[in-house]
Amino acid sequence: MVLETIRRLAADRYACDEEAVVLAATFDELNITDDEKADLAVTLEQLYGVEVPSEVLGECETLEDLVGYIEDRL
């Protein structure tokens, strides 16, 4: 569920290839900048009602890190 949301957002907002948006992908591999990563986190916070503190976001290297954090709090 969260990964699908990220897949759509990454393709629409950050010009990522949807097929490349997999759990193991790093933000660097997807060419998602720190500002875009923060924008993504804010959008996910609004959609799922889960706060993603900046310290946690900074530790997220892969999509799996971010998805796992959010899903654990749903």
All heavy atoms as TSV, in Angstrom:
chain	resi	resn	atom	element	x	y	z
A	1	MET	N	N	0.833	-1.188	0.000
A	1	MET	CA	C	0.000	0.000	0.000
A	1	MET	C	C	0.878	1.252	0.000
A	1	MET	O	O	0.743	2.091	-0.866
A	1	MET	CB	C	-0.941	-0.090	1.204
A	1	MET	CG	C	-1.478	1.220	1.691
A	1	MET	SD	S	-2.775	1.061	2.931
A	1	MET	CE	C	-1.816	0.951	4.417
A	2	VAL	N	N	1.780	1.384	0.969
A	2	VAL	CA	C	2.649	2.561	1.033
A	2	VAL	C	C	3.608	2.578	-0.154
A	2	VAL	O	O	3.829	3.627	-0.757
A	2	VAL	CB	C	3.423	2.613	2.376
A	2	VAL	CG1	C	4.389	3.780	2.408
A	2	VAL	CG2	C	2.449	2.695	3.552
A	3	LEU	N	N	4.140	1.425	-0.522
A	3	LEU	CA	C	5.057	1.366	-1.661
A	3	LEU	C	C	4.356	1.800	-2.941
A	3	LEU	O	O	4.942	2.522	-3.755
A	3	LEU	CB	C	5.646	-0.032	-1.827
A	3	LEU	CG	C	6.624	-0.188	-2.996
A	3	LEU	CD1	C	7.818	0.755	-2.837
A	3	LEU	CD2	C	7.075	-1.617	-3.130
A	4	GLU	N	N	3.124	1.391	-3.126
A	4	GLU	CA	C	2.381	1.799	-4.320
A	4	GLU	C	C	2.201	3.320	-4.365
A	4	GLU	O	O	2.311	3.935	-5.422
A	4	GLU	CB	C	1.028	1.095	-4.390
A	4	GLU	CG	C	1.134	-0.370	-4.753
A	4	GLU	CD	C	1.875	-0.619	-6.046
A	4	GLU	OE1	O	1.604	0.082	-7.044
A	4	GLU	OE2	O	2.739	-1.502	-6.059
A	5	THR	N	N	1.933	3.912	-3.225
A	5	THR	CA	C	1.803	5.366	-3.146
A	5	THR	C	C	3.125	6.033	-3.519
A	5	THR	O	O	3.158	6.981	-4.300
A	5	THR	CB	C	1.364	5.794	-1.729
A	5	THR	OG1	O	0.120	5.170	-1.422
A	5	THR	CG2	C	1.231	7.301	-1.629
A	6	ILE	N	N	4.213	5.519	-2.961
A	6	ILE	CA	C	5.533	6.070	-3.265
A	6	ILE	C	C	5.851	5.891	-4.749
A	6	ILE	O	O	6.388	6.794	-5.388
A	6	ILE	CB	C	6.621	5.425	-2.379
A	6	ILE	CG1	C	6.429	5.859	-0.926
A	6	ILE	CG2	C	8.017	5.782	-2.884
A	6	ILE	CD1	C	7.350	5.169	0.058
A	7	ARG	N	N	5.497	4.740	-5.294
A	7	ARG	CA	C	5.757	4.481	-6.718
A	7	ARG	C	C	5.075	5.537	-7.587
A	7	ARG	O	O	5.688	6.108	-8.494
A	7	ARG	CB	C	5.281	3.081	-7.086
A	7	ARG	CG	C	5.606	2.697	-8.513
A	7	ARG	CD	C	5.293	1.246	-8.805
A	7	ARG	NE	N	6.322	0.419	-8.171
A	7	ARG	CZ	C	6.058	-0.648	-7.425
A	7	ARG	NH1	N	4.833	-1.041	-7.198
A	7	ARG	NH2	N	7.056	-1.335	-6.889
A	8	ARG	N	N	3.814	5.823	-7.308
A	8	ARG	CA	C	3.078	6.828	-8.091
A	8	ARG	C	C	3.683	8.213	-7.905
A	8	ARG	O	O	3.869	8.965	-8.866
A	8	ARG	CB	C	1.610	6.840	-7.673
A	8	ARG	CG	C	0.801	5.697	-8.234
A	8	ARG	CD	C	-0.699	5.905	-8.058
A	8	ARG	NE	N	-1.094	6.410	-6.750
A	8	ARG	CZ	C	-1.336	5.648	-5.682
A	8	ARG	NH1	N	-1.242	4.341	-5.760
A	8	ARG	NH2	N	-1.699	6.193	-4.531
A	9	LEU	N	N	3.973	8.573	-6.650
A	9	LEU	CA	C	4.547	9.896	-6.370
A	9	LEU	C	C	5.912	10.051	-7.035
A	9	LEU	O	O	6.215	11.104	-7.604
A	9	LEU	CB	C	4.671	10.123	-4.864
A	9	LEU	CG	C	3.365	10.312	-4.100
A	9	LEU	CD1	C	3.622	10.259	-2.600
A	9	LEU	CD2	C	2.720	11.635	-4.476
A	10	ALA	N	N	6.742	9.031	-6.938
A	10	ALA	CA	C	8.085	9.103	-7.515
A	10	ALA	C	C	8.023	9.276	-9.030
A	10	ALA	O	O	8.798	10.033	-9.607
A	10	ALA	CB	C	8.884	7.861	-7.142
A	11	ALA	N	N	7.097	8.593	-9.659
A	11	ALA	CA	C	6.960	8.713	-11.113
A	11	ALA	C	C	6.392	10.075	-11.502
A	11	ALA	O	O	6.890	10.723	-12.423
A	11	ALA	CB	C	6.070	7.598	-11.649
A	12	ASP	N	N	5.364	10.513	-10.784
A	12	ASP	CA	C	4.692	11.770	-11.128
A	12	ASP	C	C	5.503	13.013	-10.769
A	12	ASP	O	O	5.583	13.953	-11.544
A	12	ASP	CB	C	3.329	11.860	-10.443
A	12	ASP	CG	C	2.336	10.841	-10.967
A	12	ASP	OD1	O	2.579	10.255	-12.040
A	12	ASP	OD2	O	1.319	10.611	-10.293
A	13	ARG	N	N	6.079	13.019	-9.590
A	13	ARG	CA	C	6.757	14.228	-9.102
A	13	ARG	C	C	8.247	14.277	-9.403
A	13	ARG	O	O	8.809	15.353	-9.585
A	13	ARG	CB	C	6.584	14.355	-7.591
A	13	ARG	CG	C	5.182	14.669	-7.161
A	13	ARG	CD	C	5.174	14.928	-5.683
A	13	ARG	NE	N	3.824	15.189	-5.215
A	13	ARG	CZ	C	3.511	15.401	-3.954
A	13	ARG	NH1	N	4.451	15.378	-3.032
A	13	ARG	NH2	N	2.273	15.628	-3.609
A	14	TYR	N	N	8.907	13.121	-9.379
A	14	TYR	CA	C	10.369	13.122	-9.444
A	14	TYR	C	C	10.912	12.421	-10.685
A	14	TYR	O	O	12.099	12.124	-10.765
A	14	TYR	CB	C	10.954	12.476	-8.177
A	14	TYR	CG	C	10.272	12.939	-6.914
A	14	TYR	CD1	C	9.660	12.032	-6.063
A	14	TYR	CD2	C	10.206	14.289	-6.584
A	14	TYR	CE1	C	9.015	12.456	-4.914
A	14	TYR	CE2	C	9.553	14.723	-5.441
A	14	TYR	CZ	C	8.959	13.794	-4.611
A	14	TYR	OH	O	8.307	14.211	-3.476
A	15	ALA	N	N	10.036	12.137	-11.646
A	15	ALA	CA	C	10.417	11.550	-12.939
A	15	ALA	C	C	11.176	10.228	-12.808
A	15	ALA	O	O	12.073	9.937	-13.594
A	15	ALA	CB	C	11.229	12.547	-13.759
A	16	CYS	N	N	10.807	9.433	-11.831
A	16	CYS	CA	C	11.419	8.115	-11.658
A	16	CYS	C	C	10.696	7.100	-12.537
A	16	CYS	O	O	9.492	7.209	-12.766
A	16	CYS	CB	C	11.313	7.652	-10.208
A	16	CYS	SG	S	12.235	8.656	-9.042
A	17	ASP	N	N	11.434	6.113	-12.991
A	17	ASP	CA	C	10.841	4.989	-13.711
A	17	ASP	C	C	10.097	4.136	-12.687
A	17	ASP	O	O	10.697	3.655	-11.730
A	17	ASP	CB	C	11.954	4.185	-14.383
A	17	ASP	CG	C	11.465	2.927	-15.066
A	17	ASP	OD1	O	10.236	2.733	-15.188
A	17	ASP	OD2	O	12.324	2.133	-15.481
A	18	GLU	N	N	8.785	3.967	-12.883
A	18	GLU	CA	C	7.977	3.225	-11.907
A	18	GLU	C	C	8.534	1.837	-11.630
A	18	GLU	O	O	8.460	1.360	-10.499
A	18	GLU	CB	C	6.523	3.109	-12.380
A	18	GLU	CG	C	5.701	4.324	-12.059
A	18	GLU	CD	C	4.225	4.087	-12.275
A	18	GLU	OE1	O	3.662	3.203	-11.609
A	18	GLU	OE2	O	3.652	4.811	-13.106
A	19	GLU	N	N	9.066	1.181	-12.637
A	19	GLU	CA	C	9.595	-0.169	-12.457
A	19	GLU	C	C	10.844	-0.184	-11.577
A	19	GLU	O	O	11.174	-1.206	-10.986
A	19	GLU	CB	C	9.876	-0.813	-13.805
A	19	GLU	CG	C	8.594	-1.081	-14.584
A	19	GLU	CD	C	8.851	-1.757	-15.908
A	19	GLU	OE1	O	9.923	-2.368	-16.086
A	19	GLU	OE2	O	7.962	-1.672	-16.765
A	20	ALA	N	N	11.535	0.933	-11.477
A	20	ALA	CA	C	12.732	1.022	-10.645
A	20	ALA	C	C	12.392	1.276	-9.183
A	20	ALA	O	O	13.240	1.121	-8.304
A	20	ALA	CB	C	13.644	2.127	-11.152
A	21	VAL	N	N	11.145	1.660	-8.920
A	21	VAL	CA	C	10.726	1.987	-7.548
A	21	VAL	C	C	10.329	0.701	-6.848
A	21	VAL	O	O	9.177	0.279	-6.853
A	21	VAL	CB	C	9.573	3.022	-7.554
A	21	VAL	CG1	C	9.189	3.379	-6.135
A	21	VAL	CG2	C	9.980	4.265	-8.322
A	22	VAL	N	N	11.330	0.055	-6.260
A	22	VAL	CA	C	11.156	-1.196	-5.521
A	22	VAL	C	C	11.712	-0.997	-4.116
A	22	VAL	O	O	12.459	-0.043	-3.853
A	22	VAL	CB	C	11.872	-2.366	-6.230
A	22	VAL	CG1	C	11.251	-2.640	-7.589
A	22	VAL	CG2	C	13.358	-2.094	-6.366
A	23	LEU	N	N	11.339	-1.882	-3.199
A	23	LEU	CA	C	11.753	-1.726	-1.808
A	23	LEU	C	C	13.262	-1.587	-1.639
A	23	LEU	O	O	13.726	-0.801	-0.816
A	23	LEU	CB	C	11.247	-2.905	-0.965
A	23	LEU	CG	C	9.772	-2.892	-0.621
A	23	LEU	CD1	C	9.388	-4.172	0.113
A	23	LEU	CD2	C	9.409	-1.674	0.217
A	24	ALA	N	N	14.026	-2.330	-2.401
A	24	ALA	CA	C	15.482	-2.321	-2.239
A	24	ALA	C	C	16.152	-1.085	-2.830
A	24	ALA	O	O	17.337	-0.841	-2.577
A	24	ALA	CB	C	16.082	-3.574	-2.862
A	25	ALA	N	N	15.423	-0.291	-3.598
A	25	ALA	CA	C	16.015	0.880	-4.248
A	25	ALA	C	C	16.402	1.934	-3.218
A	25	ALA	O	O	15.660	2.203	-2.272
A	25	ALA	CB	C	15.035	1.478	-5.247
A	26	THR	N	N	17.559	2.529	-3.432
A	26	THR	CA	C	17.968	3.640	-2.576
A	26	THR	C	C	17.466	4.940	-3.195
A	26	THR	O	O	17.181	4.996	-4.396
A	26	THR	CB	C	19.501	3.721	-2.434
A	26	THR	OG1	O	20.065	4.054	-3.701
A	26	THR	CG2	C	20.093	2.424	-1.901
A	27	PHE	N	N	17.374	5.957	-2.356
A	27	PHE	CA	C	16.971	7.268	-2.870
A	27	PHE	C	C	17.991	7.776	-3.878
A	27	PHE	O	O	17.632	8.406	-4.874
A	27	PHE	CB	C	16.770	8.260	-1.719
A	27	PHE	CG	C	15.566	7.922	-0.897
A	27	PHE	CD1	C	15.684	7.213	0.289
A	27	PHE	CD2	C	14.295	8.295	-1.305
A	27	PHE	CE1	C	14.573	6.889	1.043
A	27	PHE	CE2	C	13.173	7.980	-0.571
A	27	PHE	CZ	C	13.310	7.272	0.615
A	28	ASP	N	N	19.272	7.470	-3.651
A	28	ASP	CA	C	20.326	7.860	-4.599
A	28	ASP	C	C	20.139	7.179	-5.949
A	28	ASP	O	O	20.283	7.812	-6.993
A	28	ASP	CB	C	21.713	7.530	-4.038
A	28	ASP	CG	C	22.154	8.486	-2.944
A	28	ASP	OD1	O	21.594	9.600	-2.859
A	28	ASP	OD2	O	23.057	8.116	-2.179
A	29	GLU	N	N	19.835	5.894	-5.935
A	29	GLU	CA	C	19.631	5.159	-7.190
A	29	GLU	C	C	18.465	5.739	-7.997
A	29	GLU	O	O	18.482	5.713	-9.221
A	29	GLU	CB	C	19.348	3.684	-6.910
A	29	GLU	CG	C	20.532	2.915	-6.402
A	29	GLU	CD	C	20.186	1.520	-5.924
A	29	GLU	OE1	O	19.007	1.211	-5.666
A	29	GLU	OE2	O	21.139	0.725	-5.785
A	30	LEU	N	N	17.473	6.267	-7.286
A	30	LEU	CA	C	16.301	6.848	-7.945
A	30	LEU	C	C	16.492	8.326	-8.272
A	30	LEU	O	O	15.598	8.968	-8.815
A	30	LEU	CB	C	15.065	6.668	-7.063
A	30	LEU	CG	C	14.651	5.220	-6.810
A	30	LEU	CD1	C	13.544	5.163	-5.768
A	30	LEU	CD2	C	14.226	4.550	-8.099
A	31	ASN	N	N	17.683	8.857	-7.915
A	31	ASN	CA	C	17.997	10.276	-8.128
A	31	ASN	C	C	17.007	11.194	-7.415
A	31	ASN	O	O	16.633	12.250	-7.940
A	31	ASN	CB	C	18.072	10.609	-9.624
A	31	ASN	CG	C	19.222	9.911	-10.296
A	31	ASN	OD1	O	20.324	9.866	-9.762
A	31	ASN	ND2	N	18.981	9.335	-11.448
A	32	ILE	N	N	16.583	10.768	-6.234
A	32	ILE	CA	C	15.706	11.588	-5.402
A	32	ILE	C	C	16.598	12.375	-4.445
A	32	ILE	O	O	17.344	11.790	-3.653
A	32	ILE	CB	C	14.687	10.723	-4.635
A	32	ILE	CG1	C	13.721	10.075	-5.635
A	32	ILE	CG2	C	13.934	11.544	-3.603
A	32	ILE	CD1	C	12.701	9.138	-5.025
A	33	THR	N	N	16.542	13.693	-4.558
A	33	THR	CA	C	17.386	14.566	-3.737
A	33	THR	C	C	16.863	14.601	-2.300
A	33	THR	O	O	15.748	14.145	-2.017
A	33	THR	CB	C	17.384	15.997	-4.283
A	33	THR	OG1	O	16.063	16.545	-4.135
A	33	THR	CG2	C	17.820	16.045	-5.745
A	34	ASP	N	N	17.646	15.180	-1.411
A	34	ASP	CA	C	17.217	15.315	-0.015
A	34	ASP	C	C	15.958	16.164	0.097
A	34	ASP	O	O	15.070	15.868	0.906
A	34	ASP	CB	C	18.340	15.910	0.845
A	34	ASP	CG	C	19.472	14.911	1.092
A	34	ASP	OD1	O	19.247	13.692	0.936
A	34	ASP	OD2	O	20.571	15.351	1.450
A	35	ASP	N	N	15.869	17.218	-0.705
A	35	ASP	CA	C	14.662	18.055	-0.681
A	35	ASP	C	C	13.444	17.282	-1.169
A	35	ASP	O	O	12.353	17.400	-0.607
A	35	ASP	CB	C	14.853	19.311	-1.540
A	35	ASP	CG	C	15.797	20.317	-0.905
A	35	ASP	OD1	O	16.023	20.245	0.326
A	35	ASP	OD2	O	16.315	21.179	-1.644
A	36	GLU	N	N	13.622	16.486	-2.202
A	36	GLU	CA	C	12.519	15.672	-2.718
A	36	GLU	C	C	12.123	14.592	-1.711
A	36	GLU	O	O	10.936	14.289	-1.543
A	36	GLU	CB	C	12.901	15.046	-4.056
A	36	GLU	CG	C	13.039	16.064	-5.172
A	36	GLU	CD	C	13.670	15.515	-6.424
A	36	GLU	OE1	O	14.408	14.504	-6.354
A	36	GLU	OE2	O	13.445	16.113	-7.489
A	37	LYS	N	N	13.110	14.052	-1.043
A	37	LYS	CA	C	12.858	13.042	-0.012
A	37	LYS	C	C	12.032	13.653	1.123
A	37	LYS	O	O	11.085	13.041	1.613
A	37	LYS	CB	C	14.208	12.524	0.498
A	37	LYS	CG	C	14.165	11.372	1.451
A	37	LYS	CD	C	15.609	10.915	1.708
A	37	LYS	CE	C	15.785	10.111	2.921
A	37	LYS	NZ	N	17.181	9.764	3.195
A	38	ALA	N	N	12.359	14.871	1.515
A	38	ALA	CA	C	11.604	15.565	2.558
A	38	ALA	C	C	10.184	15.863	2.080
A	38	ALA	O	O	9.218	15.697	2.843
A	38	ALA	CB	C	12.316	16.859	2.950
A	39	ASP	N	N	10.041	16.259	0.822
A	39	ASP	CA	C	8.721	16.511	0.244
A	39	ASP	C	C	7.892	15.227	0.241
A	39	ASP	O	O	6.712	15.233	0.585
A	39	ASP	CB	C	8.881	17.057	-1.176
A	39	ASP	CG	C	7.550	17.268	-1.857
A	39	ASP	OD1	O	6.779	18.141	-1.412
A	39	ASP	OD2	O	7.277	16.561	-2.848
A	40	LEU	N	N	8.514	14.135	-0.127
A	40	LEU	CA	C	7.846	12.837	-0.127
A	40	LEU	C	C	7.376	12.478	1.279
A	40	LEU	O	O	6.238	12.037	1.475
A	40	LEU	CB	C	8.795	11.761	-0.669
A	40	LEU	CG	C	8.303	10.326	-0.660
A	40	LEU	CD1	C	7.066	10.168	-1.529
A	40	LEU	CD2	C	9.407	9.389	-1.126
A	41	ALA	N	N	8.230	12.696	2.271
A	41	ALA	CA	C	7.871	12.386	3.656
A	41	ALA	C	C	6.677	13.214	4.119
A	41	ALA	O	O	5.766	12.691	4.774
A	41	ALA	CB	C	9.066	12.609	4.575
A	42	VAL	N	N	6.652	14.487	3.786
A	42	VAL	CA	C	5.527	15.354	4.170
A	42	VAL	C	C	4.236	14.850	3.535
A	42	VAL	O	O	3.190	14.770	4.185
A	42	VAL	CB	C	5.804	16.826	3.776
A	42	VAL	CG1	C	4.551	17.672	3.896
A	42	VAL	CG2	C	6.917	17.392	4.630
A	43	THR	N	N	4.298	14.477	2.274
A	43	THR	CA	C	3.117	13.954	1.584
A	43	THR	C	C	2.632	12.671	2.241
A	43	THR	O	O	1.433	12.494	2.479
A	43	THR	CB	C	3.425	13.704	0.095
A	43	THR	OG1	O	3.834	14.931	-0.503
A	43	THR	CG2	C	2.209	13.162	-0.633
A	44	LEU	N	N	3.558	11.783	2.584
A	44	LEU	CA	C	3.179	10.532	3.233
A	44	LEU	C	C	2.609	10.782	4.635
A	44	LEU	O	O	1.668	10.100	5.045
A	44	LEU	CB	C	4.377	9.590	3.301
A	44	LEU	CG	C	4.893	9.099	1.947
A	44	LEU	CD1	C	6.200	8.346	2.110
A	44	LEU	CD2	C	3.847	8.230	1.259
A	45	GLU	N	N	3.162	11.752	5.337
A	45	GLU	CA	C	2.615	12.121	6.650
A	45	GLU	C	C	1.158	12.544	6.517
A	45	GLU	O	O	0.305	12.135	7.307
A	45	GLU	CB	C	3.423	13.259	7.270
A	45	GLU	CG	C	4.789	12.855	7.765
A	45	GLU	CD	C	5.614	14.028	8.271
A	45	GLU	OE1	O	5.292	15.200	7.960
A	45	GLU	OE2	O	6.597	13.778	8.988
A	46	GLN	N	N	0.869	13.345	5.511
A	46	GLN	CA	C	-0.493	13.827	5.294
A	46	GLN	C	C	-1.429	12.687	4.889
A	46	GLN	O	O	-2.565	12.632	5.343
A	46	GLN	CB	C	-0.509	14.926	4.231
A	46	GLN	CG	C	0.199	16.184	4.674
A	46	GLN	CD	C	0.423	17.176	3.547
A	46	GLN	OE1	O	0.304	16.852	2.368
A	46	GLN	NE2	N	0.765	18.400	3.910
A	47	LEU	N	N	-0.959	11.806	4.049
A	47	LEU	CA	C	-1.799	10.706	3.568
A	47	LEU	C	C	-2.072	9.653	4.635
A	47	LEU	O	O	-3.178	9.120	4.715
A	47	LEU	CB	C	-1.148	10.029	2.357
A	47	LEU	CG	C	-1.111	10.825	1.065
A	47	LEU	CD1	C	-0.245	10.105	0.030
A	47	LEU	CD2	C	-2.522	11.010	0.529
A	48	TYR	N	N	-1.066	9.352	5.448
A	48	TYR	CA	C	-1.188	8.242	6.390
A	48	TYR	C	C	-1.274	8.665	7.855
A	48	TYR	O	O	-1.480	7.825	8.727
A	48	TYR	CB	C	-0.022	7.253	6.202
A	48	TYR	CG	C	-0.066	6.584	4.855
A	48	TYR	CD1	C	0.802	6.955	3.840
A	48	TYR	CD2	C	-1.009	5.599	4.576
A	48	TYR	CE1	C	0.751	6.350	2.594
A	48	TYR	CE2	C	-1.070	4.988	3.335
A	48	TYR	CZ	C	-0.192	5.371	2.345
A	48	TYR	OH	O	-0.250	4.777	1.116
A	49	GLY	N	N	-1.094	9.944	8.128
A	49	GLY	CA	C	-1.186	10.413	9.503
A	49	GLY	C	C	-0.064	9.908	10.398
A	49	GLY	O	O	-0.243	9.767	11.601
A	50	VAL	N	N	1.078	9.630	9.794
A	50	VAL	CA	C	2.244	9.139	10.534
A	50	VAL	C	C	3.352	10.166	10.413
A	50	VAL	O	O	3.790	10.483	9.302
A	50	VAL	CB	C	2.728	7.781	9.980
A	50	VAL	CG1	C	4.023	7.356	10.650
A	50	VAL	CG2	C	1.659	6.726	10.135
A	51	GLU	N	N	3.804	10.696	11.536
A	51	GLU	CA	C	4.888	11.676	11.505
A	51	GLU	C	C	6.211	10.975	11.220
A	51	GLU	O	O	6.511	9.927	11.806
A	51	GLU	CB	C	4.975	12.424	12.833
A	51	GLU	CG	C	6.037	13.498	12.822
A	51	GLU	CD	C	6.113	14.264	14.135
A	51	GLU	OE1	O	5.237	14.091	14.986
A	51	GLU	OE2	O	7.075	15.030	14.284
A	52	VAL	N	N	6.990	11.553	10.322
A	52	VAL	CA	C	8.323	11.047	10.005
A	52	VAL	C	C	9.320	12.126	10.429
A	52	VAL	O	O	9.566	13.076	9.685
A	52	VAL	CB	C	8.476	10.733	8.499
A	52	VAL	CG1	C	9.865	10.160	8.216
A	52	VAL	CG2	C	7.388	9.779	8.023
A	53	PRO	N	N	9.882	11.987	11.644
A	53	PRO	CA	C	10.834	12.999	12.114
A	53	PRO	C	C	12.050	13.097	11.187
A	53	PRO	O	O	12.430	12.117	10.539
A	53	PRO	CB	C	11.253	12.469	13.490
A	53	PRO	CG	C	10.205	11.493	13.885
A	53	PRO	CD	C	9.675	10.920	12.612
A	54	SER	N	N	12.643	14.266	11.141
A	54	SER	CA	C	13.782	14.480	10.243
A	54	SER	C	C	14.945	13.541	10.560
A	54	SER	O	O	15.664	13.119	9.656
A	54	SER	CB	C	14.237	15.936	10.282
A	54	SER	OG	O	14.591	16.312	11.584
A	55	GLU	N	N	15.109	13.188	11.835
A	55	GLU	CA	C	16.197	12.258	12.201
A	55	GLU	C	C	15.954	10.894	11.565
A	55	GLU	O	O	16.882	10.243	11.094
A	55	GLU	CB	C	16.305	12.068	13.712
A	55	GLU	CG	C	16.411	13.332	14.539
A	55	GLU	CD	C	15.053	13.965	14.811
A	55	GLU	OE1	O	14.088	13.287	15.210
A	55	GLU	OE2	O	14.964	15.183	14.605
A	56	VAL	N	N	14.703	10.453	11.594
A	56	VAL	CA	C	14.353	9.159	11.005
A	56	VAL	C	C	14.523	9.222	9.495
A	56	VAL	O	O	15.104	8.322	8.883
A	56	VAL	CB	C	12.902	8.759	11.378
A	56	VAL	CG1	C	12.455	7.544	10.578
A	56	VAL	CG2	C	12.784	8.514	12.865
A	57	LEU	N	N	14.035	10.284	8.893
A	57	LEU	CA	C	14.147	10.436	7.449
A	57	LEU	C	C	15.607	10.428	7.019
A	57	LEU	O	O	15.960	9.818	6.008
A	57	LEU	CB	C	13.451	11.720	6.991
A	57	LEU	CG	C	13.354	11.918	5.491
A	57	LEU	CD1	C	12.566	10.785	4.843
A	57	LEU	CD2	C	12.726	13.259	5.180
A	58	GLY	N	N	16.454	11.070	7.780
A	58	GLY	CA	C	17.881	11.098	7.467
A	58	GLY	C	C	18.527	9.727	7.498
A	58	GLY	O	O	19.510	9.476	6.800
A	59	GLU	N	N	17.979	8.821	8.302
A	59	GLU	CA	C	18.512	7.469	8.404
A	59	GLU	C	C	17.967	6.538	7.325
A	59	GLU	O	O	18.485	5.438	7.136
A	59	GLU	CB	C	18.205	6.893	9.780
A	59	GLU	CG	C	18.921	7.617	10.902
A	59	GLU	CD	C	18.487	7.152	12.278
A	59	GLU	OE1	O	17.635	6.245	12.383
A	59	GLU	OE2	O	18.996	7.709	13.267
A	60	CYS	N	N	16.918	6.947	6.647
A	60	CYS	CA	C	16.315	6.120	5.599
A	60	CYS	C	C	17.165	6.188	4.340
A	60	CYS	O	O	17.276	7.242	3.718
A	60	CYS	CB	C	14.894	6.597	5.293
A	60	CYS	SG	S	13.712	6.305	6.609
A	61	GLU	N	N	17.766	5.066	3.992
A	61	GLU	CA	C	18.581	5.007	2.777
A	61	GLU	C	C	17.833	4.353	1.629
A	61	GLU	O	O	18.060	4.692	0.476
A	61	GLU	CB	C	19.879	4.263	3.060
A	61	GLU	CG	C	20.783	5.008	4.027
A	61	GLU	CD	C	22.090	4.296	4.259
A	61	GLU	OE1	O	22.470	3.452	3.415
A	61	GLU	OE2	O	22.743	4.576	5.265
A	62	THR	N	N	16.950	3.412	1.960
A	62	THR	CA	C	16.191	2.707	0.929
A	62	THR	C	C	14.701	2.988	1.107
A	62	THR	O	O	14.263	3.449	2.158
A	62	THR	CB	C	16.403	1.182	1.011
A	62	THR	OG1	O	15.850	0.707	2.242
A	62	THR	CG2	C	17.868	0.805	0.908
A	63	LEU	N	N	13.953	2.674	0.078
A	63	LEU	CA	C	12.507	2.808	0.189
A	63	LEU	C	C	11.973	1.875	1.270
A	63	LEU	O	O	11.023	2.213	1.966
A	63	LEU	CB	C	11.841	2.504	-1.151
A	63	LEU	CG	C	12.150	3.467	-2.284
A	63	LEU	CD1	C	11.368	3.075	-3.527
A	63	LEU	CD2	C	11.844	4.888	-1.902
A	64	GLU	N	N	12.594	0.728	1.413
A	64	GLU	CA	C	12.170	-0.228	2.439
A	64	GLU	C	C	12.264	0.392	3.834
A	64	GLU	O	O	11.389	0.159	4.674
A	64	GLU	CB	C	13.009	-1.501	2.366
A	64	GLU	CG	C	12.553	-2.572	3.325
A	64	GLU	CD	C	13.285	-3.880	3.113
A	64	GLU	OE1	O	14.333	-3.915	2.443
A	64	GLU	OE2	O	12.790	-4.892	3.622
A	65	ASP	N	N	13.296	1.185	4.079
A	65	ASP	CA	C	13.445	1.849	5.376
A	65	ASP	C	C	12.244	2.756	5.648
A	65	ASP	O	O	11.663	2.723	6.737
A	65	ASP	CB	C	14.726	2.688	5.419
A	65	ASP	CG	C	15.993	1.866	5.298
A	65	ASP	OD1	O	15.976	0.661	5.632
A	65	ASP	OD2	O	17.007	2.441	4.846
A	66	LEU	N	N	11.878	3.560	4.668
A	66	LEU	CA	C	10.778	4.510	4.839
A	66	LEU	C	C	9.432	3.800	4.895
A	66	LEU	O	O	8.612	4.085	5.765
A	66	LEU	CB	C	10.790	5.539	3.704
A	66	LEU	CG	C	9.736	6.642	3.773
A	66	LEU	CD1	C	9.832	7.418	5.087
A	66	LEU	CD2	C	9.870	7.580	2.582
A	67	VAL	N	N	9.213	2.854	3.992
A	67	VAL	CA	C	7.956	2.107	3.981
A	67	VAL	C	C	7.779	1.358	5.295
A	67	VAL	O	O	6.711	1.379	5.905
A	67	VAL	CB	C	7.906	1.135	2.778
A	67	VAL	CG1	C	6.749	0.154	2.899
A	67	VAL	CG2	C	7.823	1.911	1.478
A	68	GLY	N	N	8.832	0.701	5.750
A	68	GLY	CA	C	8.769	-0.055	7.006
A	68	GLY	C	C	8.438	0.839	8.189
A	68	GLY	O	O	7.620	0.467	9.051
A	69	TYR	N	N	9.056	2.008	8.235
A	69	TYR	CA	C	8.799	2.939	9.331
A	69	TYR	C	C	7.320	3.328	9.362
A	69	TYR	O	O	6.680	3.302	10.410
A	69	TYR	CB	C	9.684	4.182	9.200
A	69	TYR	CG	C	9.438	5.180	10.307
A	69	TYR	CD1	C	10.090	5.035	11.531
A	69	TYR	CD2	C	8.550	6.226	10.158
A	69	TYR	CE1	C	9.852	5.925	12.566
A	69	TYR	CE2	C	8.299	7.110	11.192
A	69	TYR	CZ	C	8.965	6.947	12.393
A	69	TYR	OH	O	8.708	7.825	13.432
A	70	ILE	N	N	6.786	3.677	8.210
A	70	ILE	CA	C	5.392	4.108	8.150
A	70	ILE	C	C	4.434	2.951	8.443
A	70	ILE	O	O	3.514	3.081	9.253
A	70	ILE	CB	C	5.074	4.747	6.787
A	70	ILE	CG1	C	5.829	6.068	6.665
A	70	ILE	CG2	C	3.570	4.960	6.606
A	70	ILE	CD1	C	5.805	6.689	5.305
A	71	GLU	N	N	4.667	1.812	7.814
A	71	GLU	CA	C	3.768	0.671	8.002
A	71	GLU	C	C	3.775	0.174	9.441
A	71	GLU	O	O	2.757	-0.290	9.929
A	71	GLU	CB	C	4.091	-0.449	7.021
A	71	GLU	CG	C	3.671	-0.091	5.606
A	71	GLU	CD	C	3.884	-1.202	4.598
A	71	GLU	OE1	O	4.574	-2.205	4.907
A	71	GLU	OE2	O	3.347	-1.072	3.476
A	72	ASP	N	N	4.908	0.265	10.114
A	72	ASP	CA	C	4.981	-0.146	11.524
A	72	ASP	C	C	4.114	0.726	12.411
A	72	ASP	O	O	3.753	0.327	13.523
A	72	ASP	CB	C	6.420	-0.108	12.038
A	72	ASP	CG	C	7.260	-1.252	11.513
A	72	ASP	OD1	O	6.699	-2.200	10.918
A	72	ASP	OD2	O	8.493	-1.188	11.674
A	73	ARG	N	N	3.782	1.923	11.946
A	73	ARG	CA	C	3.021	2.864	12.765
A	73	ARG	C	C	1.562	2.997	12.328
A	73	ARG	O	O	0.827	3.790	12.890
A	73	ARG	CB	C	3.716	4.220	12.753
A	73	ARG	CG	C	4.919	4.171	13.679
A	73	ARG	CD	C	6.060	5.040	13.251
A	73	ARG	NE	N	7.194	4.843	14.138
A	73	ARG	CZ	C	8.068	3.865	14.029
A	73	ARG	NH1	N	7.961	2.965	13.082
A	73	ARG	NH2	N	9.073	3.744	14.882
A	74	LEU	N	N	1.160	2.231	11.361
A	74	LEU	CA	C	-0.239	2.275	10.908
A	74	LEU	C	C	-1.101	1.361	11.769
A	74	LEU	O	O	-0.693	0.410	12.312
A	74	LEU	CB	C	-0.355	1.857	9.445
A	74	LEU	CG	C	0.224	2.826	8.434
A	74	LEU	CD1	C	0.084	2.261	7.037
A	74	LEU	CD2	C	-0.475	4.163	8.512
